[in-house]
Amino acid sequence: MARSRAATAADAEICMKLYDLRRESEMRKARNFVNYEFQPKGIDDALKLMQSMGTQENAWARQVFSFWEYAASLVVNKISTPIFS
């Protein structure tokens, strides 16, 4: 396994901003929808949600998915902080 570089103050600042975004009230609503309310029975349900542009549910799904895409990119690009180690 490749060794990670030491975390910098900039890394910590990015992680704190990410954490603050996660705690934001609209993000909490979005996570609640994605984690508990959206119960797809198959791919058609997921596609219907992702194609329903302009709906609150679509916006929440995109918000949650893009948040986790951003968080994963920090890990993939070897940002090493206590949050990700």
DOBABA-250497 format. One record per residue: x, y, z of N, C-alpha, C, O, CB in turn; residue in three letters; residue number from 1; chain. Coordinates in steps of 0.05 Angstrom, whole numbers. Glycine has a CB too. Example, Ala and Ser with C-alpha at 12.3 -4.5 7.8 and 13.67 -1.06 7.14 Angstrom:
% residues 2
<nX:264 | nY:-114 | nZ:156 | caX:246 | caY:-90 | caZ:156 | cX:264 | cY:-66 | cZ:156 | oX:285 | oY:-66 | oZ:169 | cbX:226 | cbY:-89 | cbZ:181 | residu:ALA | num:1 | chaine:A>
<nX:257 | nY:-45 | nZ:142 | caX:273 | caY:-21 | caZ:143 | cX:258 | cY:1 | cZ:157 | oX:268 | oY:23 | oZ:161 | cbX:282 | cbY:-12 | cbZ:114 | residu:SER | num:2 | chaine:A>
This chain:
% residues 85
<nX:17 | nY:-24 | nZ:0 | caX:0 | caY:0 | caZ:0 | cX:18 | cY:25 | cZ:0 | oX:37 | oY:26 | oZ:15 | cbX:-19 | cbY:0 | cbZ:24 | residu:MET | num:1 | chaine:A>
<nX:11 | nY:44 | nZ:-17 | caX:27 | caY:68 | caZ:-19 | cX:24 | cY:85 | cZ:7 | oX:2 | oY:86 | oZ:19 | cbX:18 | cbY:85 | cbZ:-43 | residu:ALA | num:2 | chaine:A>
<nX:45 | nY:97 | nZ:14 | caX:45 | caY:113 | caZ:39 | cX:34 | cY:141 | cZ:32 | oX:41 | oY:153 | oZ:12 | cbX:73 | cbY:116 | cbZ:51 | residu:ARG | num:3 | chaine:A>
<nX:16 | nY:151 | nZ:49 | caX:3 | caY:177 | caZ:45 | cX:23 | cY:199 | cZ:55 | oX:39 | oY:194 | oZ:72 | cbX:-23 | cbY:179 | cbZ:60 | residu:SER | num:4 | chaine:A>
<nX:20 | nY:222 | nZ:43 | caX:35 | caY:245 | caZ:52 | cX:23 | cY:256 | cZ:78 | oX:0 | oY:250 | oZ:84 | cbX:37 | cbY:267 | cbZ:31 | residu:ARG | num:5 | chaine:A>
<nX:38 | nY:271 | nZ:92 | caX:28 | caY:283 | caZ:117 | cX:7 | cY:304 | cZ:110 | oX:9 | oY:318 | oZ:90 | cbX:51 | cbY:296 | cbZ:133 | residu:ALA | num:6 | chaine:A>
<nX:-13 | nY:305 | nZ:127 | caX:-34 | caY:325 | caZ:124 | cX:-24 | cY:353 | cZ:128 | oX:-6 | oY:357 | oZ:145 | cbX:-58 | cbY:319 | cbZ:143 | residu:ALA | num:7 | chaine:A>
<nX:-34 | nY:371 | nZ:113 | caX:-27 | caY:399 | caZ:116 | cX:-50 | cY:415 | cZ:128 | oX:-72 | oY:404 | oZ:131 | cbX:-19 | cbY:412 | cbZ:89 | residu:THR | num:8 | chaine:A>
<nX:-45 | nY:440 | nZ:135 | caX:-66 | caY:457 | caZ:146 | cX:-88 | cY:460 | cZ:124 | oX:-112 | oY:462 | oZ:131 | cbX:-55 | cbY:484 | cbZ:154 | residu:ALA | num:9 | chaine:A>
<nX:-80 | nY:462 | nZ:99 | caX:-100 | caY:465 | caZ:77 | cX:-117 | cY:440 | cZ:76 | oX:-141 | oY:442 | oZ:71 | cbX:-85 | cbY:470 | cbZ:50 | residu:ALA | num:10 | chaine:A>
<nX:-105 | nY:416 | nZ:80 | caX:-121 | caY:392 | caZ:80 | cX:-142 | cY:393 | cZ:102 | oX:-165 | oY:386 | oZ:98 | cbX:-103 | cbY:367 | cbZ:83 | residu:ASP | num:11 | chaine:A>
<nX:-133 | nY:401 | nZ:126 | caX:-152 | caY:402 | caZ:148 | cX:-174 | cY:422 | cZ:143 | oX:-197 | oY:418 | oZ:150 | cbX:-137 | cbY:410 | cbZ:174 | residu:ALA | num:12 | chaine:A>
<nX:-167 | nY:445 | nZ:130 | caX:-188 | caY:465 | caZ:124 | cX:-208 | cY:454 | cZ:105 | oX:-232 | oY:458 | oZ:108 | cbX:-175 | cbY:490 | cbZ:112 | residu:GLU | num:13 | chaine:A>
<nX:-199 | nY:439 | nZ:85 | caX:-218 | caY:427 | caZ:65 | cX:-236 | cY:407 | cZ:80 | oX:-260 | oY:407 | oZ:75 | cbX:-202 | cbY:412 | cbZ:43 | residu:ILE | num:14 | chaine:A>
<nX:-225 | nY:391 | nZ:97 | caX:-242 | caY:371 | caZ:112 | cX:-262 | cY:385 | cZ:130 | oX:-284 | oY:376 | oZ:132 | cbX:-224 | cbY:353 | cbZ:128 | residu:CYS | num:15 | chaine:A>
<nX:-254 | nY:407 | nZ:142 | caX:-273 | caY:421 | caZ:160 | cX:-295 | cY:434 | cZ:143 | oX:-318 | oY:434 | oZ:152 | cbX:-258 | cbY:443 | cbZ:176 | residu:MET | num:16 | chaine:A>
<nX:-289 | nY:444 | nZ:120 | caX:-310 | caY:455 | caZ:102 | cX:-329 | cY:433 | cZ:93 | oX:-353 | oY:437 | oZ:92 | cbX:-297 | cbY:469 | cbZ:78 | residu:LYS | num:17 | chaine:A>
<nX:-318 | nY:410 | nZ:87 | caX:-334 | caY:387 | caZ:79 | cX:-352 | cY:379 | cZ:102 | oX:-376 | oY:373 | oZ:98 | cbX:-316 | cbY:363 | cbZ:71 | residu:LEU | num:18 | chaine:A>
<nX:-342 | nY:378 | nZ:126 | caX:-358 | caY:371 | caZ:150 | cX:-380 | cY:392 | cZ:154 | oX:-403 | oY:385 | oZ:160 | cbX:-340 | cbY:370 | cbZ:175 | residu:TYR | num:19 | chaine:A>
<nX:-373 | nY:418 | nZ:151 | caX:-394 | caY:439 | caZ:154 | cX:-416 | cY:435 | cZ:133 | oX:-439 | oY:439 | oZ:140 | cbX:-381 | cbY:466 | cbZ:151 | residu:ASP | num:20 | chaine:A>
<nX:-409 | nY:428 | nZ:109 | caX:-429 | caY:424 | caZ:88 | cX:-448 | cY:401 | cZ:96 | oX:-472 | oY:402 | oZ:92 | cbX:-416 | cbY:418 | cbZ:61 | residu:LEU | num:21 | chaine:A>
<nX:-436 | nY:380 | nZ:108 | caX:-452 | caY:357 | caZ:116 | cX:-472 | cY:364 | cZ:138 | oX:-493 | oY:351 | oZ:139 | cbX:-433 | cbY:335 | cbZ:126 | residu:ARG | num:22 | chaine:A>
<nX:-466 | nY:383 | nZ:154 | caX:-483 | caY:391 | caZ:176 | cX:-504 | cY:412 | cZ:168 | oX:-522 | oY:417 | oZ:183 | cbX:-467 | cbY:402 | cbZ:199 | residu:ARG | num:23 | chaine:A>
<nX:-502 | nY:423 | nZ:144 | caX:-520 | caY:444 | caZ:135 | cX:-549 | cY:433 | cZ:134 | oX:-553 | oY:409 | oZ:127 | cbX:-511 | cbY:455 | cbZ:107 | residu:GLU | num:24 | chaine:A>
<nX:-569 | nY:449 | nZ:141 | caX:-596 | caY:439 | caZ:144 | cX:-608 | cY:427 | cZ:118 | oX:-621 | oY:406 | oZ:120 | cbX:-614 | cbY:462 | cbZ:153 | residu:SER | num:25 | chaine:A>
<nX:-603 | nY:439 | nZ:95 | caX:-614 | caY:427 | caZ:71 | cX:-600 | cY:401 | cZ:64 | oX:-613 | oY:382 | oZ:54 | cbX:-610 | cbY:447 | cbZ:47 | residu:GLU | num:26 | chaine:A>
<nX:-574 | nY:399 | nZ:71 | caX:-560 | caY:373 | caZ:67 | cX:-572 | cY:352 | cZ:85 | oX:-574 | oY:329 | oZ:77 | cbX:-530 | cbY:376 | cbZ:71 | residu:MET | num:27 | chaine:A>
<nX:-579 | nY:359 | nZ:109 | caX:-592 | caY:340 | caZ:127 | cX:-618 | cY:329 | cZ:115 | oX:-624 | oY:305 | oZ:117 | cbX:-597 | cbY:352 | cbZ:155 | residu:ARG | num:28 | chaine:A>
<nX:-634 | nY:347 | nZ:104 | caX:-659 | caY:339 | caZ:91 | cX:-653 | cY:321 | cZ:67 | oX:-667 | oY:300 | oZ:63 | cbX:-675 | cbY:364 | cbZ:81 | residu:LYS | num:29 | chaine:A>
<nX:-633 | nY:328 | nZ:52 | caX:-625 | caY:312 | caZ:28 | cX:-616 | cY:284 | cZ:37 | oX:-624 | oY:264 | oZ:25 | cbX:-603 | cbY:326 | cbZ:12 | residu:ALA | num:30 | chaine:A>
<nX:-599 | nY:283 | nZ:57 | caX:-590 | caY:257 | caZ:67 | cX:-613 | cY:240 | cZ:78 | oX:-614 | oY:216 | oZ:73 | cbX:-568 | cbY:260 | cbZ:88 | residu:ARG | num:31 | chaine:A>
<nX:-631 | nY:253 | nZ:92 | caX:-655 | caY:238 | caZ:102 | cX:-671 | cY:226 | cZ:79 | oX:-679 | oY:203 | oZ:80 | cbX:-672 | cbY:257 | cbZ:119 | residu:ASN | num:32 | chaine:A>
<nX:-674 | nY:242 | nZ:57 | caX:-689 | caY:231 | caZ:34 | cX:-675 | cY:207 | cZ:22 | oX:-687 | oY:186 | oZ:18 | cbX:-693 | cbY:253 | cbZ:13 | residu:PHE | num:33 | chaine:A>
<nX:-649 | nY:211 | nZ:16 | caX:-634 | caY:190 | caZ:3 | cX:-631 | cY:165 | cZ:21 | oX:-633 | oY:142 | oZ:11 | cbX:-606 | cbY:200 | cbZ:-5 | residu:VAL | num:34 | chaine:A>
<nX:-626 | nY:169 | nZ:46 | caX:-621 | caY:146 | caZ:64 | cX:-647 | cY:132 | cZ:74 | oX:-646 | oY:108 | oZ:78 | cbX:-606 | cbY:155 | cbZ:88 | residu:ASN | num:35 | chaine:A>
<nX:-669 | nY:146 | nZ:76 | caX:-692 | caY:134 | caZ:89 | cX:-718 | cY:135 | cZ:72 | oX:-734 | oY:116 | oZ:72 | cbX:-698 | cbY:147 | cbZ:115 | residu:TYR | num:36 | chaine:A>
<nX:-722 | nY:157 | nZ:58 | caX:-748 | caY:159 | caZ:43 | cX:-747 | cY:147 | cZ:16 | oX:-767 | oY:134 | oZ:8 | cbX:-755 | cbY:189 | cbZ:41 | residu:GLU | num:37 | chaine:A>
<nX:-725 | nY:149 | nZ:2 | caX:-723 | caY:138 | caZ:-25 | cX:-718 | cY:108 | cZ:-23 | oX:-696 | oY:100 | oZ:-16 | cbX:-701 | cbY:153 | cbZ:-42 | residu:PHE | num:38 | chaine:A>
<nX:-738 | nY:93 | nZ:-31 | caX:-736 | caY:64 | caZ:-29 | cX:-741 | cY:52 | cZ:-57 | oX:-763 | oY:41 | oZ:-62 | cbX:-756 | cbY:52 | cbZ:-9 | residu:GLN | num:39 | chaine:A>
<nX:-722 | nY:54 | nZ:-75 | caX:-727 | caY:44 | caZ:-102 | cX:-731 | cY:13 | cZ:-103 | oX:-718 | oY:-1 | oZ:-88 | cbX:-703 | cbY:51 | cbZ:-121 | residu:PRO | num:40 | chaine:A>
<nX:-749 | nY:5 | nZ:-119 | caX:-754 | caY:-24 | caZ:-123 | cX:-737 | cY:-35 | cZ:-145 | oX:-735 | oY:-60 | oZ:-148 | cbX:-784 | cbY:-28 | cbZ:-129 | residu:LYS | num:41 | chaine:A>
<nX:-725 | nY:-18 | nZ:-161 | caX:-708 | caY:-27 | caZ:-183 | cX:-695 | cY:-3 | cZ:-197 | oX:-699 | oY:20 | oZ:-189 | cbX:-724 | cbY:-44 | cbZ:-203 | residu:GLY | num:42 | chaine:A>
<nX:-682 | nY:-9 | nZ:-218 | caX:-668 | caY:12 | caZ:-234 | cX:-687 | cY:33 | cZ:-245 | oX:-680 | oY:56 | oZ:-247 | cbX:-651 | cbY:-1 | cbZ:-256 | residu:ILE | num:43 | chaine:A>
<nX:-711 | nY:24 | nZ:-252 | caX:-730 | caY:43 | caZ:-263 | cX:-737 | cY:65 | cZ:-243 | oX:-741 | oY:88 | oZ:-251 | cbX:-756 | cbY:28 | cbZ:-272 | residu:ASP | num:44 | chaine:A>
<nX:-739 | nY:58 | nZ:-218 | caX:-745 | caY:78 | caZ:-197 | cX:-722 | cY:98 | cZ:-195 | oX:-726 | oY:122 | oZ:-192 | cbX:-751 | cbY:65 | cbZ:-170 | residu:ASP | num:45 | chaine:A>
<nX:-697 | nY:88 | nZ:-195 | caX:-674 | caY:105 | caZ:-194 | cX:-672 | cY:123 | cZ:-218 | oX:-666 | oY:147 | oZ:-215 | cbX:-648 | cbY:88 | cbZ:-191 | residu:ALA | num:46 | chaine:A>
<nX:-677 | nY:112 | nZ:-242 | caX:-676 | caY:129 | caZ:-266 | cX:-698 | cY:150 | cZ:-266 | oX:-693 | oY:173 | oZ:-274 | cbX:-679 | cbY:111 | cbZ:-291 | residu:LEU | num:47 | chaine:A>
<nX:-721 | nY:143 | nZ:-257 | caX:-743 | caY:162 | caZ:-255 | cX:-735 | cY:186 | cZ:-237 | oX:-740 | oY:209 | oZ:-244 | cbX:-769 | cbY:149 | cbZ:-245 | residu:LYS | num:48 | chaine:A>
<nX:-723 | nY:180 | nZ:-215 | caX:-714 | caY:201 | caZ:-197 | cX:-693 | cY:219 | cZ:-210 | oX:-695 | oY:244 | oZ:-209 | cbX:-703 | cbY:190 | cbZ:-171 | residu:LEU | num:49 | chaine:A>
<nX:-673 | nY:207 | nZ:-222 | caX:-651 | caY:222 | caZ:-234 | cX:-660 | cY:238 | cZ:-259 | oX:-647 | oY:257 | oZ:-266 | cbX:-628 | cbY:203 | cbZ:-241 | residu:MET | num:50 | chaine:A>
<nX:-681 | nY:230 | nZ:-271 | caX:-691 | caY:244 | caZ:-295 | cX:-713 | cY:264 | cZ:-288 | oX:-722 | oY:278 | oZ:-306 | cbX:-702 | cbY:224 | cbZ:-315 | residu:GLN | num:51 | chaine:A>
<nX:-721 | nY:266 | nZ:-263 | caX:-742 | caY:285 | caZ:-255 | cX:-730 | cY:311 | cZ:-247 | oX:-733 | oY:320 | oZ:-224 | cbX:-759 | cbY:273 | cbZ:-232 | residu:SER | num:52 | chaine:A>
<nX:-717 | nY:324 | nZ:-266 | caX:-704 | caY:350 | caZ:-261 | cX:-724 | cY:370 | cZ:-252 | oX:-747 | oY:371 | oZ:-262 | cbX:-689 | cbY:360 | cbZ:-287 | residu:MET | num:53 | chaine:A>
<nX:-716 | nY:387 | nZ:-234 | caX:-734 | caY:408 | caZ:-224 | cX:-749 | cY:400 | cZ:-199 | oX:-762 | oY:417 | oZ:-187 | cbX:-752 | cbY:416 | cbZ:-245 | residu:GLY | num:54 | chaine:A>
<nX:-748 | nY:375 | nZ:-191 | caX:-762 | caY:366 | caZ:-167 | cX:-743 | cY:368 | cZ:-143 | oX:-719 | oY:367 | oZ:-146 | cbX:-773 | cbY:338 | cbZ:-170 | residu:THR | num:55 | chaine:A>
<nX:-755 | nY:371 | nZ:-120 | caX:-739 | caY:373 | caZ:-95 | cX:-724 | cY:347 | cZ:-91 | oX:-701 | oY:347 | oZ:-82 | cbX:-757 | cbY:379 | cbZ:-71 | residu:GLN | num:56 | chaine:A>
<nX:-737 | nY:324 | nZ:-96 | caX:-724 | caY:298 | caZ:-92 | cX:-699 | cY:295 | cZ:-110 | oX:-679 | oY:284 | oZ:-101 | cbX:-744 | cbY:276 | cbZ:-98 | residu:GLU | num:57 | chaine:A>
<nX:-701 | nY:304 | nZ:-135 | caX:-678 | caY:302 | caZ:-153 | cX:-656 | cY:320 | cZ:-143 | oX:-632 | oY:312 | oZ:-144 | cbX:-687 | cbY:311 | cbZ:-182 | residu:ASN | num:58 | chaine:A>
<nX:-662 | nY:344 | nZ:-134 | caX:-642 | caY:362 | caZ:-124 | cX:-628 | cY:350 | cZ:-99 | oX:-604 | oY:352 | oZ:-97 | cbX:-654 | cbY:389 | cbZ:-116 | residu:ALA | num:59 | chaine:A>
<nX:-644 | nY:338 | nZ:-81 | caX:-632 | caY:325 | caZ:-58 | cX:-614 | cY:302 | cZ:-65 | oX:-592 | oY:300 | oZ:-54 | cbX:-654 | cbY:315 | cbZ:-39 | residu:TRP | num:60 | chaine:A>
<nX:-622 | nY:286 | nZ:-84 | caX:-605 | caY:263 | caZ:-92 | cX:-579 | cY:273 | cZ:-104 | oX:-558 | oY:263 | oZ:-98 | cbX:-620 | cbY:245 | cbZ:-113 | residu:ALA | num:61 | chaine:A>
<nX:-581 | nY:293 | nZ:-122 | caX:-556 | caY:304 | caZ:-134 | cX:-538 | cY:316 | cZ:-113 | oX:-514 | oY:314 | oZ:-115 | cbX:-563 | cbY:324 | cbZ:-156 | residu:ARG | num:62 | chaine:A>
<nX:-550 | nY:329 | nZ:-93 | caX:-534 | caY:342 | caZ:-72 | cX:-519 | cY:321 | cZ:-56 | oX:-495 | oY:324 | oZ:-51 | cbX:-553 | cbY:358 | cbZ:-53 | residu:GLN | num:63 | chaine:A>
<nX:-532 | nY:300 | nZ:-48 | caX:-519 | caY:279 | caZ:-33 | cX:-498 | cY:264 | cZ:-49 | oX:-476 | oY:260 | oZ:-40 | cbX:-540 | cbY:259 | cbZ:-22 | residu:VAL | num:64 | chaine:A>
<nX:-505 | nY:257 | nZ:-74 | caX:-486 | caY:242 | caZ:-90 | cX:-461 | cY:259 | cZ:-97 | oX:-439 | oY:249 | oZ:-97 | cbX:-499 | cbY:233 | cbZ:-116 | residu:PHE | num:65 | chaine:A>
<nX:-465 | nY:285 | nZ:-102 | caX:-442 | caY:302 | caZ:-108 | cX:-425 | cY:307 | cZ:-83 | oX:-401 | oY:309 | oZ:-85 | cbX:-451 | cbY:329 | cbZ:-120 | residu:SER | num:66 | chaine:A>
<nX:-438 | nY:308 | nZ:-60 | caX:-422 | caY:311 | caZ:-35 | cX:-404 | cY:287 | cZ:-32 | oX:-380 | oY:290 | oZ:-26 | cbX:-441 | cbY:313 | cbZ:-11 | residu:PHE | num:67 | chaine:A>
<nX:-415 | nY:263 | nZ:-35 | caX:-398 | caY:239 | caZ:-31 | cX:-378 | cY:235 | cZ:-53 | oX:-357 | oY:224 | oZ:-49 | cbX:-416 | cbY:214 | cbZ:-29 | residu:TRP | num:68 | chaine:A>
<nX:-384 | nY:245 | nZ:-77 | caX:-364 | caY:245 | caZ:-99 | cX:-341 | cY:262 | cZ:-91 | oX:-317 | oY:255 | oZ:-95 | cbX:-377 | cbY:254 | cbZ:-125 | residu:GLU | num:69 | chaine:A>
<nX:-346 | nY:285 | nZ:-80 | caX:-326 | caY:304 | caZ:-71 | cX:-309 | cY:291 | cZ:-48 | oX:-285 | oY:292 | oZ:-49 | cbX:-338 | cbY:330 | cbZ:-61 | residu:TYR | num:70 | chaine:A>
<nX:-322 | nY:279 | nZ:-29 | caX:-308 | caY:267 | caZ:-6 | cX:-290 | cY:244 | cZ:-16 | oX:-268 | oY:241 | oZ:-8 | cbX:-328 | cbY:256 | cbZ:14 | residu:ALA | num:71 | chaine:A>
<nX:-301 | nY:228 | nZ:-35 | caX:-285 | caY:205 | caZ:-46 | cX:-261 | cY:215 | cZ:-61 | oX:-240 | oY:203 | oZ:-61 | cbX:-303 | cbY:188 | cbZ:-63 | residu:ALA | num:72 | chaine:A>
<nX:-264 | nY:238 | nZ:-75 | caX:-242 | caY:248 | caZ:-90 | cX:-219 | cY:256 | cZ:-72 | oX:-195 | oY:255 | oZ:-80 | cbX:-250 | cbY:272 | cbZ:-107 | residu:SER | num:73 | chaine:A>
<nX:-225 | nY:265 | nZ:-48 | caX:-204 | caY:271 | caZ:-28 | cX:-188 | cY:246 | cZ:-21 | oX:-164 | oY:247 | oZ:-19 | cbX:-215 | cbY:285 | cbZ:-3 | residu:LEU | num:74 | chaine:A>
<nX:-202 | nY:224 | nZ:-17 | caX:-189 | caY:199 | caZ:-10 | cX:-173 | cY:189 | cZ:-34 | oX:-150 | oY:181 | oZ:-31 | cbX:-210 | cbY:178 | cbZ:-2 | residu:VAL | num:75 | chaine:A>
<nX:-185 | nY:188 | nZ:-58 | caX:-171 | caY:178 | caZ:-81 | cX:-146 | cY:195 | cZ:-88 | oX:-126 | oY:184 | oZ:-97 | cbX:-190 | cbY:179 | cbZ:-105 | residu:VAL | num:76 | chaine:A>
<nX:-147 | nY:221 | nZ:-82 | caX:-124 | caY:238 | caZ:-87 | cX:-106 | cY:240 | cZ:-63 | oX:-89 | oY:258 | oZ:-62 | cbX:-134 | cbY:265 | cbZ:-96 | residu:ASN | num:77 | chaine:A>
<nX:-109 | nY:222 | nZ:-44 | caX:-91 | caY:218 | caZ:-22 | cX:-89 | cY:242 | cZ:-3 | oX:-67 | oY:249 | oZ:6 | cbX:-64 | cbY:211 | cbZ:-31 | residu:LYS | num:78 | chaine:A>
<nX:-111 | nY:256 | nZ:1 | caX:-112 | caY:276 | caZ:22 | cX:-113 | cY:260 | cZ:48 | oX:-132 | oY:246 | oZ:53 | cbX:-137 | cbY:297 | cbZ:19 | residu:ILE | num:79 | chaine:A>
<nX:-93 | nY:262 | nZ:64 | caX:-91 | caY:246 | caZ:88 | cX:-96 | cY:263 | cZ:113 | oX:-79 | oY:280 | oZ:120 | cbX:-63 | cbY:232 | cbZ:90 | residu:SER | num:80 | chaine:A>
<nX:-118 | nY:259 | nZ:126 | caX:-125 | caY:273 | caZ:151 | cX:-137 | cY:253 | cZ:170 | oX:-143 | oY:231 | oZ:162 | cbX:-144 | cbY:297 | cbZ:146 | residu:THR | num:81 | chaine:A>
<nX:-140 | nY:260 | nZ:195 | caX:-153 | caY:241 | caZ:214 | cX:-180 | cY:232 | cZ:205 | oX:-189 | oY:210 | oZ:212 | cbX:-155 | cbY:254 | cbZ:241 | residu:PRO | num:82 | chaine:A>
<nX:-195 | nY:249 | nZ:190 | caX:-222 | caY:242 | caZ:181 | cX:-221 | cY:218 | cZ:162 | oX:-238 | oY:201 | oZ:163 | cbX:-235 | cbY:266 | cbZ:168 | residu:ILE | num:83 | chaine:A>
<nX:-200 | nY:217 | nZ:145 | caX:-199 | caY:197 | caZ:124 | cX:-179 | cY:175 | cZ:130 | oX:-175 | oY:157 | oZ:113 | cbX:-192 | cbY:210 | cbZ:98 | residu:PHE | num:84 | chaine:A>
<nX:-165 | nY:175 | nZ:153 | caX:-145 | caY:154 | caZ:157 | cX:-156 | cY:132 | cZ:175 | oX:-141 | oY:113 | oZ:180 | cbX:-121 | cbY:166 | cbZ:170 | residu:SER | num:85 | chaine:A>
